[in-house]
Amino acid sequence: MTTAAFAYIGYGLATLGPGIGIGLLVGKTQESTARQPEVGGRLFTNMIIGAGMVEALGLIGFVLPLIVK
C-alpha cells in the first residue's frame, strides 16, 4: 500500500471521533433542554460552539492526507 492509502485509512478513522462527539453533544443538549426548557437558548449556543470545536478535528483529519499525498 502507498502512503496515500494509509493516509486515507487514517482519515476514515479520524472521522469516528468527531461523529461520536457530535452525536453525544447533540443528544445531551436535547436531554438537558427537555429537563430545563428555560435554558434552551444558552445550551444551544454552547452546543454550536462545542460542535465547531469537535468538527475542527474532522477537518484536520481531512486535510492531513492531502498534505501527505
All heavy atoms as TSV, in Angstrom:
chain	resi	resn	atom	element	x	y	z
A	1	MET	N	N	0.833	-1.190	0.000
A	1	MET	CA	C	0.000	0.000	0.000
A	1	MET	C	C	0.871	1.244	0.000
A	1	MET	O	O	1.933	1.270	0.600
A	1	MET	CB	C	-0.899	0.023	1.240
A	1	MET	CG	C	-1.935	-1.065	1.292
A	1	MET	SD	S	-3.000	-0.893	2.736
A	1	MET	CE	C	-4.424	-0.204	1.944
A	2	THR	N	N	0.347	2.251	-0.630
A	2	THR	CA	C	1.090	3.511	-0.692
A	2	THR	C	C	0.844	4.335	0.569
A	2	THR	O	O	-0.055	4.054	1.359
A	2	THR	CB	C	0.665	4.322	-1.923
A	2	THR	OG1	O	-0.698	4.688	-1.771
A	2	THR	CG2	C	0.852	3.535	-3.205
A	3	THR	N	N	1.633	5.349	0.709
A	3	THR	CA	C	1.480	6.245	1.855
A	3	THR	C	C	0.126	6.943	1.818
A	3	THR	O	O	-0.506	7.146	2.850
A	3	THR	CB	C	2.608	7.295	1.855
A	3	THR	OG1	O	3.859	6.626	1.804
A	3	THR	CG2	C	2.545	8.160	3.080
A	4	ALA	N	N	-0.334	7.295	0.625
A	4	ALA	CA	C	-1.631	7.974	0.495
A	4	ALA	C	C	-2.762	7.062	0.955
A	4	ALA	O	O	-3.722	7.523	1.579
A	4	ALA	CB	C	-1.854	8.419	-0.939
A	5	ALA	N	N	-2.653	5.766	0.663
A	5	ALA	CA	C	-3.697	4.831	1.082
A	5	ALA	C	C	-3.778	4.777	2.606
A	5	ALA	O	O	-4.879	4.764	3.172
A	5	ALA	CB	C	-3.430	3.449	0.512
A	6	PHE	N	N	-2.644	4.749	3.259
A	6	PHE	CA	C	-2.643	4.758	4.720
A	6	PHE	C	C	-3.212	6.063	5.267
A	6	PHE	O	O	-3.895	6.082	6.286
A	6	PHE	CB	C	-1.236	4.538	5.272
A	6	PHE	CG	C	-0.768	3.115	5.169
A	6	PHE	CD1	C	0.336	2.800	4.404
A	6	PHE	CD2	C	-1.441	2.106	5.828
A	6	PHE	CE1	C	0.769	1.494	4.305
A	6	PHE	CE2	C	-1.021	0.796	5.737
A	6	PHE	CZ	C	0.089	0.486	4.959
A	7	ALA	N	N	-2.924	7.154	4.557
A	7	ALA	CA	C	-3.442	8.448	4.987
A	7	ALA	C	C	-4.965	8.471	4.892
A	7	ALA	O	O	-5.645	8.993	5.771
A	7	ALA	CB	C	-2.840	9.562	4.144
A	8	TYR	N	N	-5.531	7.888	3.829
A	8	TYR	CA	C	-6.984	7.875	3.688
A	8	TYR	C	C	-7.640	6.936	4.686
A	8	TYR	O	O	-8.741	7.200	5.170
A	8	TYR	CB	C	-7.377	7.522	2.257
A	8	TYR	CG	C	-7.065	8.637	1.300
A	8	TYR	CD1	C	-6.160	8.459	0.263
A	8	TYR	CD2	C	-7.658	9.881	1.456
A	8	TYR	CE1	C	-5.865	9.488	-0.597
A	8	TYR	CE2	C	-7.367	10.917	0.600
A	8	TYR	CZ	C	-6.470	10.715	-0.424
A	8	TYR	OH	O	-6.176	11.749	-1.258
A	9	ILE	N	N	-6.985	5.854	5.025
A	9	ILE	CA	C	-7.493	4.987	6.094
A	9	ILE	C	C	-7.476	5.746	7.412
A	9	ILE	O	O	-8.411	5.680	8.205
A	9	ILE	CB	C	-6.655	3.688	6.185
A	9	ILE	CG1	C	-6.919	2.817	4.954
A	9	ILE	CG2	C	-6.981	2.918	7.458
A	9	ILE	CD1	C	-5.993	1.635	4.835
A	10	GLY	N	N	-6.422	6.510	7.624
A	10	GLY	CA	C	-6.344	7.345	8.820
A	10	GLY	C	C	-7.442	8.382	8.855
A	10	GLY	O	O	-8.011	8.663	9.916
A	11	TYR	N	N	-7.791	8.939	7.695
A	11	TYR	CA	C	-8.890	9.907	7.654
A	11	TYR	C	C	-10.202	9.237	8.024
A	11	TYR	O	O	-11.007	9.797	8.755
A	11	TYR	CB	C	-9.007	10.554	6.276
A	11	TYR	CG	C	-10.288	11.324	6.115
A	11	TYR	CD1	C	-10.532	12.440	6.901
A	11	TYR	CD2	C	-11.265	10.931	5.222
A	11	TYR	CE1	C	-11.710	13.152	6.788
A	11	TYR	CE2	C	-12.448	11.630	5.100
A	11	TYR	CZ	C	-12.665	12.733	5.886
A	11	TYR	OH	O	-13.832	13.418	5.783
A	12	GLY	N	N	-10.424	8.041	7.526
A	12	GLY	CA	C	-11.641	7.307	7.878
A	12	GLY	C	C	-11.737	7.080	9.373
A	12	GLY	O	O	-12.797	7.234	9.986
A	13	LEU	N	N	-10.638	6.726	9.978
A	13	LEU	CA	C	-10.625	6.526	11.428
A	13	LEU	C	C	-10.761	7.853	12.173
A	13	LEU	O	O	-11.366	7.908	13.239
A	13	LEU	CB	C	-9.338	5.809	11.843
A	13	LEU	CG	C	-9.198	4.369	11.345
A	13	LEU	CD1	C	-7.819	3.825	11.709
A	13	LEU	CD2	C	-10.292	3.488	11.910
A	14	ALA	N	N	-10.224	8.923	11.580
A	14	ALA	CA	C	-10.288	10.235	12.238
A	14	ALA	C	C	-11.711	10.780	12.267
A	14	ALA	O	O	-12.035	11.599	13.114
A	14	ALA	CB	C	-9.372	11.221	11.522
A	15	THR	N	N	-12.573	10.340	11.371
A	15	THR	CA	C	-13.949	10.833	11.368
A	15	THR	C	C	-14.805	10.158	12.432
A	15	THR	O	O	-15.889	10.646	12.744
A	15	THR	CB	C	-14.610	10.628	9.998
A	15	THR	OG1	O	-14.588	9.236	9.674
A	15	THR	CG2	C	-13.902	11.429	8.935
A	16	LEU	N	N	-14.351	9.047	12.974
A	16	LEU	CA	C	-15.127	8.366	14.012
A	16	LEU	C	C	-15.258	9.215	15.270
A	16	LEU	O	O	-16.348	9.328	15.830
A	16	LEU	CB	C	-14.483	7.021	14.367
A	16	LEU	CG	C	-14.562	5.940	13.304
A	16	LEU	CD1	C	-13.766	4.721	13.748
A	16	LEU	CD2	C	-15.992	5.582	13.010
A	17	GLY	N	N	-14.185	9.810	15.704
A	17	GLY	CA	C	-14.217	10.620	16.926
A	17	GLY	C	C	-15.162	11.804	16.845
A	17	GLY	O	O	-16.035	11.956	17.701
A	18	PRO	N	N	-15.023	12.647	15.816
A	18	PRO	CA	C	-15.957	13.774	15.711
A	18	PRO	C	C	-17.410	13.336	15.525
A	18	PRO	O	O	-18.324	13.978	16.039
A	18	PRO	CB	C	-15.463	14.539	14.483
A	18	PRO	CG	C	-14.018	14.225	14.413
A	18	PRO	CD	C	-13.899	12.810	14.897
A	19	GLY	N	N	-17.626	12.252	14.806
A	19	GLY	CA	C	-19.001	11.769	14.628
A	19	GLY	C	C	-19.630	11.357	15.947
A	19	GLY	O	O	-20.768	11.733	16.255
A	20	ILE	N	N	-18.893	10.621	16.735
A	20	ILE	CA	C	-19.387	10.211	18.057
A	20	ILE	C	C	-19.529	11.428	18.967
A	20	ILE	O	O	-20.509	11.571	19.690
A	20	ILE	CB	C	-18.444	9.158	18.674
A	20	ILE	CG1	C	-18.525	7.854	17.870
A	20	ILE	CG2	C	-18.787	8.898	20.138
A	20	ILE	CD1	C	-17.474	6.838	18.244
A	21	GLY	N	N	-18.556	12.331	18.905
A	21	GLY	CA	C	-18.587	13.531	19.742
A	21	GLY	C	C	-19.790	14.413	19.465
A	21	GLY	O	O	-20.465	14.866	20.389
A	22	ILE	N	N	-20.083	14.651	18.195
A	22	ILE	CA	C	-21.220	15.498	17.850
A	22	ILE	C	C	-22.522	14.806	18.226
A	22	ILE	O	O	-23.462	15.439	18.710
A	22	ILE	CB	C	-21.188	15.883	16.361
A	22	ILE	CG1	C	-20.040	16.852	16.119
A	22	ILE	CG2	C	-22.509	16.505	15.910
A	22	ILE	CD1	C	-19.818	17.214	14.674
A	23	GLY	N	N	-22.583	13.492	18.028
A	23	GLY	CA	C	-23.789	12.756	18.418
A	23	GLY	C	C	-24.061	12.855	19.908
A	23	GLY	O	O	-25.198	13.109	20.324
A	24	LEU	N	N	-23.046	12.676	20.718
A	24	LEU	CA	C	-23.205	12.804	22.166
A	24	LEU	C	C	-23.565	14.232	22.556
A	24	LEU	O	O	-24.426	14.457	23.420
A	24	LEU	CB	C	-21.922	12.378	22.886
A	24	LEU	CG	C	-21.604	10.887	22.881
A	24	LEU	CD1	C	-20.215	10.647	23.459
A	24	LEU	CD2	C	-22.654	10.131	23.669
A	25	LEU	N	N	-22.929	15.193	21.916
A	25	LEU	CA	C	-23.167	16.605	22.219
A	25	LEU	C	C	-24.616	16.989	21.951
A	25	LEU	O	O	-25.274	17.595	22.801
A	25	LEU	CB	C	-22.219	17.460	21.383
A	25	LEU	CG	C	-22.192	18.944	21.643
A	25	LEU	CD1	C	-21.618	19.213	23.025
A	25	LEU	CD2	C	-21.348	19.620	20.595
A	26	VAL	N	N	-25.125	16.625	20.785
A	26	VAL	CA	C	-26.499	16.968	20.439
A	26	VAL	C	C	-27.485	16.215	21.332
A	26	VAL	O	O	-28.471	16.784	21.812
A	26	VAL	CB	C	-26.771	16.682	18.945
A	26	VAL	CG1	C	-28.242	16.819	18.608
A	26	VAL	CG2	C	-25.943	17.608	18.080
A	27	GLY	N	N	-27.213	14.939	21.579
A	27	GLY	CA	C	-28.108	14.156	22.432
A	27	GLY	C	C	-28.216	14.702	23.842
A	27	GLY	O	O	-29.316	14.828	24.399
A	28	LYS	N	N	-27.103	15.055	24.423
A	28	LYS	CA	C	-27.118	15.601	25.784
A	28	LYS	C	C	-27.762	16.986	25.830
A	28	LYS	O	O	-28.413	17.338	26.808
A	28	LYS	CB	C	-25.696	15.664	26.353
A	28	LYS	CG	C	-25.090	14.307	26.601
A	28	LYS	CD	C	-25.870	13.539	27.643
A	28	LYS	CE	C	-25.219	12.211	27.934
A	28	LYS	NZ	N	-25.927	11.457	28.959
A	29	THR	N	N	-27.570	17.773	24.753
A	29	THR	CA	C	-28.216	19.081	24.715
A	29	THR	C	C	-29.725	18.919	24.645
A	29	THR	O	O	-30.464	19.643	25.332
A	29	THR	CB	C	-27.712	19.894	23.507
A	29	THR	OG1	O	-26.298	20.045	23.627
A	29	THR	CG2	C	-28.359	21.265	23.456
A	30	GLN	N	N	-30.209	17.983	23.843
A	30	GLN	CA	C	-31.649	17.743	23.748
A	30	GLN	C	C	-32.210	17.255	25.083
A	30	GLN	O	O	-33.279	17.672	25.522
A	30	GLN	CB	C	-31.946	16.711	22.655
A	30	GLN	CG	C	-31.638	17.196	21.267
A	30	GLN	CD	C	-32.476	18.391	20.894
A	30	GLN	OE1	O	-33.670	18.446	21.154
A	30	GLN	NE2	N	-31.845	19.373	20.280
A	31	GLU	N	N	-31.464	16.389	25.744
A	31	GLU	CA	C	-31.892	15.878	27.057
A	31	GLU	C	C	-31.956	17.015	28.080
A	31	GLU	O	O	-32.924	17.130	28.851
A	31	GLU	CB	C	-30.909	14.808	27.516
A	31	GLU	CG	C	-31.242	14.184	28.835
A	31	GLU	CD	C	-30.203	13.142	29.238
A	31	GLU	OE1	O	-29.558	12.547	28.359
A	31	GLU	OE2	O	-30.042	12.946	30.454
A	32	SER	N	N	-30.953	17.879	28.068
A	32	SER	CA	C	-30.926	18.994	29.012
A	32	SER	C	C	-32.036	19.994	28.735
A	32	SER	O	O	-32.636	20.540	29.662
A	32	SER	CB	C	-29.577	19.704	28.939
A	32	SER	OG	O	-28.530	18.820	29.272
A	33	THR	N	N	-32.308	20.238	27.448
A	33	THR	CA	C	-33.388	21.164	27.090
A	33	THR	C	C	-34.738	20.609	27.511
A	33	THR	O	O	-35.622	21.358	27.950
A	33	THR	CB	C	-33.368	21.447	25.578
A	33	THR	OG1	O	-32.088	21.996	25.236
A	33	THR	CG2	C	-34.440	22.446	25.183
A	34	ALA	N	N	-34.911	19.309	27.401
A	34	ALA	CA	C	-36.166	18.697	27.828
A	34	ALA	C	C	-36.347	18.808	29.337
A	34	ALA	O	O	-37.470	18.977	29.827
A	34	ALA	CB	C	-36.198	17.231	27.411
A	35	ARG	N	N	-35.244	18.741	30.080
A	35	ARG	CA	C	-35.334	18.842	31.543
A	35	ARG	C	C	-35.536	20.274	32.004
A	35	ARG	O	O	-36.247	20.527	32.974
A	35	ARG	CB	C	-34.066	18.274	32.185
A	35	ARG	CG	C	-33.973	16.779	32.072
A	35	ARG	CD	C	-32.645	16.297	32.639
A	35	ARG	NE	N	-32.480	14.890	32.374
A	35	ARG	CZ	C	-32.376	13.973	33.317
A	35	ARG	NH1	N	-32.428	14.331	34.587
A	35	ARG	NH2	N	-32.220	12.710	33.002
A	36	GLN	N	N	-34.876	21.222	31.353
A	36	GLN	CA	C	-34.978	22.636	31.740
A	36	GLN	C	C	-35.137	23.496	30.486
A	36	GLN	O	O	-34.162	24.034	29.959
A	36	GLN	CB	C	-33.738	23.085	32.512
A	36	GLN	CG	C	-33.617	22.467	33.879
A	36	GLN	CD	C	-32.449	23.037	34.643
A	36	GLN	OE1	O	-31.398	23.287	34.071
A	36	GLN	NE2	N	-32.648	23.248	35.933
A	37	PRO	N	N	-36.352	23.631	29.987
A	37	PRO	CA	C	-36.567	24.382	28.739
A	37	PRO	C	C	-36.148	25.852	28.809
A	37	PRO	O	O	-35.809	26.445	27.788
A	37	PRO	CB	C	-38.071	24.280	28.507
A	37	PRO	CG	C	-38.549	23.182	29.381
A	37	PRO	CD	C	-37.582	23.057	30.505
A	38	GLU	N	N	-36.131	26.432	29.999
A	38	GLU	CA	C	-35.807	27.862	30.109
A	38	GLU	C	C	-34.347	28.174	29.776
A	38	GLU	O	O	-34.009	29.321	29.501
A	38	GLU	CB	C	-36.155	28.397	31.503
A	38	GLU	CG	C	-35.372	27.797	32.648
A	38	GLU	CD	C	-35.981	26.501	33.196
A	38	GLU	OE1	O	-36.983	26.023	32.644
A	38	GLU	OE2	O	-35.426	25.979	34.181
A	39	VAL	N	N	-33.457	27.206	29.816
A	39	VAL	CA	C	-32.053	27.446	29.466
A	39	VAL	C	C	-31.714	26.882	28.082
A	39	VAL	O	O	-30.545	26.748	27.738
A	39	VAL	CB	C	-31.091	26.867	30.538
A	39	VAL	CG1	C	-31.241	27.601	31.841
A	39	VAL	CG2	C	-31.272	25.387	30.697
A	40	GLY	N	N	-32.729	26.587	27.297
A	40	GLY	CA	C	-32.513	26.007	25.971
A	40	GLY	C	C	-31.673	26.878	25.057
A	40	GLY	O	O	-30.840	26.374	24.307
A	41	GLY	N	N	-31.860	28.189	25.103
A	41	GLY	CA	C	-31.093	29.098	24.251
A	41	GLY	C	C	-29.606	29.088	24.567
A	41	GLY	O	O	-28.768	29.036	23.672
A	42	ARG	N	N	-29.297	29.129	25.842
A	42	ARG	CA	C	-27.882	29.096	26.252
A	42	ARG	C	C	-27.251	27.758	25.923
A	42	ARG	O	O	-26.093	27.687	25.499
A	42	ARG	CB	C	-27.749	29.380	27.743
A	42	ARG	CG	C	-28.086	30.836	28.073
A	42	ARG	CD	C	-27.923	31.150	29.535
A	42	ARG	NE	N	-26.533	30.955	29.943
A	42	ARG	CZ	C	-26.153	30.747	31.209
A	42	ARG	NH1	N	-27.049	30.716	32.160
A	42	ARG	NH2	N	-24.897	30.593	31.504
A	43	LEU	N	N	-28.017	26.666	26.105
A	43	LEU	CA	C	-27.493	25.340	25.784
A	43	LEU	C	C	-27.225	25.212	24.292
A	43	LEU	O	O	-26.220	24.629	23.880
A	43	LEU	CB	C	-28.472	24.258	26.232
A	43	LEU	CG	C	-28.604	24.050	27.733
A	43	LEU	CD1	C	-29.733	23.079	28.034
A	43	LEU	CD2	C	-27.308	23.550	28.320
A	44	PHE	N	N	-28.125	25.768	23.467
A	44	PHE	CA	C	-27.938	25.701	22.023
A	44	PHE	C	C	-26.678	26.446	21.599
A	44	PHE	O	O	-25.904	25.955	20.777
A	44	PHE	CB	C	-29.164	26.262	21.308
A	44	PHE	CG	C	-29.039	26.222	19.811
A	44	PHE	CD1	C	-29.188	25.022	19.131
A	44	PHE	CD2	C	-28.764	27.365	19.092
A	44	PHE	CE1	C	-29.061	24.971	17.757
A	44	PHE	CE2	C	-28.635	27.326	17.718
A	44	PHE	CZ	C	-28.779	26.127	17.045
A	45	THR	N	N	-26.467	27.627	22.186
A	45	THR	CA	C	-25.267	28.403	21.860
A	45	THR	C	C	-24.012	27.632	22.232
A	45	THR	O	O	-23.061	27.547	21.441
A	45	THR	CB	C	-25.290	29.751	22.604
A	45	THR	OG1	O	-26.484	30.441	22.240
A	45	THR	CG2	C	-24.078	30.594	22.262
A	46	ASN	N	N	-23.998	27.060	23.414
A	46	ASN	CA	C	-22.829	26.282	23.844
A	46	ASN	C	C	-22.648	25.040	22.982
A	46	ASN	O	O	-21.517	24.628	22.709
A	46	ASN	CB	C	-22.963	25.888	25.313
A	46	ASN	CG	C	-22.792	27.068	26.238
A	46	ASN	OD1	O	-22.219	28.073	25.856
A	46	ASN	ND2	N	-23.304	26.952	27.450
A	47	MET	N	N	-23.755	24.432	22.546
A	47	MET	CA	C	-23.664	23.243	21.694
A	47	MET	C	C	-23.036	23.598	20.351
A	47	MET	O	O	-22.194	22.851	19.850
A	47	MET	CB	C	-25.042	22.628	21.470
A	47	MET	CG	C	-24.987	21.375	20.622
A	47	MET	SD	S	-26.591	20.847	20.013
A	47	MET	CE	C	-26.900	22.078	18.780
A	48	ILE	N	N	-23.411	24.737	19.773
A	48	ILE	CA	C	-22.854	25.138	18.483
A	48	ILE	C	C	-21.355	25.408	18.598
A	48	ILE	O	O	-20.573	25.011	17.736
A	48	ILE	CB	C	-23.592	26.380	17.935
A	48	ILE	CG1	C	-25.035	26.031	17.599
A	48	ILE	CG2	C	-22.884	26.963	16.719
A	48	ILE	CD1	C	-25.196	24.999	16.513
A	49	ILE	N	N	-20.942	26.056	19.668
A	49	ILE	CA	C	-19.510	26.310	19.878
A	49	ILE	C	C	-18.764	24.987	20.039
A	49	ILE	O	O	-17.708	24.776	19.446
A	49	ILE	CB	C	-19.296	27.222	21.101
A	49	ILE	CG1	C	-19.840	28.616	20.814
A	49	ILE	CG2	C	-17.814	27.285	21.480
A	49	ILE	CD1	C	-19.906	29.512	22.034
A	50	GLY	N	N	-19.308	24.082	20.829
A	50	GLY	CA	C	-18.681	22.772	21.024
A	50	GLY	C	C	-18.635	21.958	19.743
A	50	GLY	O	O	-17.642	21.283	19.453
A	51	ALA	N	N	-19.703	22.004	18.952
A	51	ALA	CA	C	-19.733	21.267	17.693
A	51	ALA	C	C	-18.674	21.795	16.732
A	51	ALA	O	O	-18.044	21.020	15.996
A	51	ALA	CB	C	-21.114	21.341	17.067
A	52	GLY	N	N	-18.469	23.103	16.747
A	52	GLY	CA	C	-17.421	23.681	15.908
A	52	GLY	C	C	-16.040	23.193	16.304
A	52	GLY	O	O	-15.203	22.902	15.449
A	53	MET	N	N	-15.805	23.086	17.590
A	53	MET	CA	C	-14.511	22.594	18.065
A	53	MET	C	C	-14.314	21.126	17.712
A	53	MET	O	O	-13.233	20.708	17.302
A	53	MET	CB	C	-14.396	22.798	19.576
A	53	MET	CG	C	-14.274	24.224	19.976
A	53	MET	SD	S	-14.133	24.370	21.766
A	53	MET	CE	C	-14.035	26.128	21.937
A	54	VAL	N	N	-15.369	20.331	17.866
A	54	VAL	CA	C	-15.275	18.907	17.542
A	54	VAL	C	C	-15.093	18.725	16.036
A	54	VAL	O	O	-14.319	17.875	15.589
A	54	VAL	CB	C	-16.520	18.152	18.059
A	54	VAL	CG1	C	-16.555	16.737	17.540
A	54	VAL	CG2	C	-16.553	18.149	19.578
A	55	GLU	N	N	-15.798	19.521	15.257
A	55	GLU	CA	C	-15.715	19.397	13.799
A	55	GLU	C	C	-14.338	19.795	13.279
A	55	GLU	O	O	-13.909	19.311	12.238
A	55	GLU	CB	C	-16.792	20.260	13.151
A	55	GLU	CG	C	-17.009	19.969	11.701
A	55	GLU	CD	C	-17.485	18.558	11.420
A	55	GLU	OE1	O	-18.192	17.979	12.256
A	55	GLU	OE2	O	-17.129	18.036	10.343
A	56	ALA	N	N	-13.634	20.653	14.001
A	56	ALA	CA	C	-12.273	21.029	13.603
A	56	ALA	C	C	-11.371	19.799	13.555
A	56	ALA	O	O	-10.493	19.703	12.690
A	56	ALA	CB	C	-11.711	22.076	14.553
A	57	LEU	N	N	-11.592	18.849	14.443
A	57	LEU	CA	C	-10.798	17.616	14.425
A	57	LEU	C	C	-11.030	16.836	13.139
A	57	LEU	O	O	-10.106	16.278	12.556
A	57	LEU	CB	C	-11.152	16.748	15.639
A	57	LEU	CG	C	-10.852	17.339	17.003
A	57	LEU	CD1	C	-11.395	16.434	18.093
A	57	LEU	CD2	C	-9.364	17.532	17.160
A	58	GLY	N	N	-12.273	16.795	12.697
A	58	GLY	CA	C	-12.580	16.104	11.445
A	58	GLY	C	C	-11.939	16.797	10.246
A	58	GLY	O	O	-11.465	16.140	9.323
A	59	LEU	N	N	-11.930	18.122	10.253
A	59	LEU	CA	C	-11.306	18.858	9.150
A	59	LEU	C	C	-9.798	18.653	9.125
A	59	LEU	O	O	-9.202	18.546	8.057
A	59	LEU	CB	C	-11.641	20.343	9.264
A	59	LEU	CG	C	-13.105	20.690	9.002
A	59	LEU	CD1	C	-13.356	22.163	9.279
A	59	LEU	CD2	C	-13.503	20.347	7.596
A	60	ILE	N	N	-9.187	18.573	10.292
A	60	ILE	CA	C	-7.748	18.291	10.344
A	60	ILE	C	C	-7.483	16.910	9.774
A	60	ILE	O	O	-6.540	16.712	9.004
A	60	ILE	CB	C	-7.231	18.409	11.792
A	60	ILE	CG1	C	-7.246	19.865	12.229
A	60	ILE	CG2	C	-5.819	17.830	11.915
A	60	ILE	CD1	C	-6.987	20.063	13.711
A	61	GLY	N	N	-8.327	15.944	10.115
A	61	GLY	CA	C	-8.180	14.604	9.573
A	61	GLY	C	C	-8.395	14.547	8.072
A	61	GLY	O	O	-7.892	13.667	7.389
A	62	PHE	N	N	-9.178	15.480	7.520
A	62	PHE	CA	C	-9.409	15.530	6.089
A	62	PHE	C	C	-8.226	16.160	5.354
A	62	PHE	O	O	-7.852	15.720	4.271
A	62	PHE	CB	C	-10.691	16.317	5.795
A	62	PHE	CG	C	-10.963	16.494	4.339
A	62	PHE	CD1	C	-11.345	15.410	3.556
A	62	PHE	CD2	C	-10.814	17.732	3.736
A	62	PHE	CE1	C	-11.591	15.572	2.210
A	62	PHE	CE2	C	-11.063	17.893	2.395
A	62	PHE	CZ	C	-11.447	16.821	1.626
A	63	VAL	N	N	-7.630	17.179	5.921
A	63	VAL	CA	C	-6.558	17.908	5.266
A	63	VAL	C	C	-5.236	17.149	5.342
A	63	VAL	O	O	-4.434	17.203	4.417
A	63	VAL	CB	C	-6.418	19.334	5.877
A	63	VAL	CG1	C	-5.191	20.049	5.375
A	63	VAL	CG2	C	-7.663	20.132	5.590
A	64	LEU	N	N	-5.017	16.426	6.409
A	64	LEU	CA	C	-3.741	15.726	6.589
A	64	LEU	C	C	-3.400	14.763	5.447
A	64	LEU	O	O	-2.269	14.797	4.955
A	64	LEU	CB	C	-3.754	15.001	7.935
A	64	LEU	CG	C	-2.477	15.060	8.735
A	64	LEU	CD1	C	-2.044	16.482	8.972
A	64	LEU	CD2	C	-2.655	14.357	10.052
A	65	PRO	N	N	-4.335	13.912	4.992
A	65	PRO	CA	C	-3.978	13.038	3.859
A	65	PRO	C	C	-3.631	13.822	2.587
A	65	PRO	O	O	-2.798	13.387	1.809
A	65	PRO	CB	C	-5.212	12.194	3.628
A	65	PRO	CG	C	-5.977	12.258	4.882
A	65	PRO	CD	C	-5.632	13.569	5.509
A	66	LEU	N	N	-4.278	14.957	2.394
A	66	LEU	CA	C	-3.973	15.747	1.208
A	66	LEU	C	C	-2.568	16.339	1.280
A	66	LEU	O	O	-1.884	16.480	0.278
A	66	LEU	CB	C	-5.007	16.874	1.049
A	66	LEU	CG	C	-6.446	16.386	0.858
A	66	LEU	CD1	C	-7.401	17.578	0.847
A	66	LEU	CD2	C	-6.593	15.570	-0.390
A	67	ILE	N	N	-2.136	16.685	2.492
A	67	ILE	CA	C	-0.777	17.208	2.671
A	67	ILE	C	C	0.242	16.095	2.482
A	67	ILE	O	O	1.273	16.296	1.840
A	67	ILE	CB	C	-0.642	17.864	4.059
A	67	ILE	CG1	C	-1.499	19.115	4.143
A	67	ILE	CG2	C	0.819	18.200	4.356
A	67	ILE	CD1	C	-1.580	19.714	5.523
A	68	VAL	N	N	-0.060	14.912	3.000
A	68	VAL	CA	C	0.878	13.787	2.901
A	68	VAL	C	C	1.016	13.332	1.457
A	68	VAL	O	O	2.102	12.982	1.007
A	68	VAL	CB	C	0.400	12.613	3.804
A	68	VAL	CG1	C	1.208	11.375	3.545
A	68	VAL	CG2	C	0.481	13.019	5.260
A	69	LYS	N	N	-0.101	13.366	0.728
A	69	LYS	CA	C	-0.090	12.900	-0.647
A	69	LYS	C	C	0.792	13.802	-1.480
A	69	LYS	O	O	1.574	13.470	-2.251
A	69	LYS	CB	C	-1.508	12.887	-1.197
A	69	LYS	CG	C	-1.612	12.323	-2.577
A	69	LYS	CD	C	-3.045	12.307	-3.010
A	69	LYS	CE	C	-3.146	11.754	-4.414
A	69	LYS	NZ	N	-4.477	11.828	-4.946
